[in-house]
């Protein structure tokens, strides 16, 4: 769940925070707010990318063989 949060939510949240800071603290125009939001998204992407590198994929493949019933003709079929 932590990695899913990092990959999906962190860029979105940082984008919103950067745009909010640009709008409220720096009183920037709309163009600068959009640029700040894009910069926040890219920053969040790179932070998420470094966090997800620590994820280790332990995938174990288990082969399942079906139990087959021998086909024999039953009288009356």
Secondary structure, DSSP 8 states (H G I E B T S, - for coil): -HHHIIIIIIHHHHHHHHHHHHHHTS---HHHHHHHHHHHHHHHHHHHHHHHTT--------------------TT-
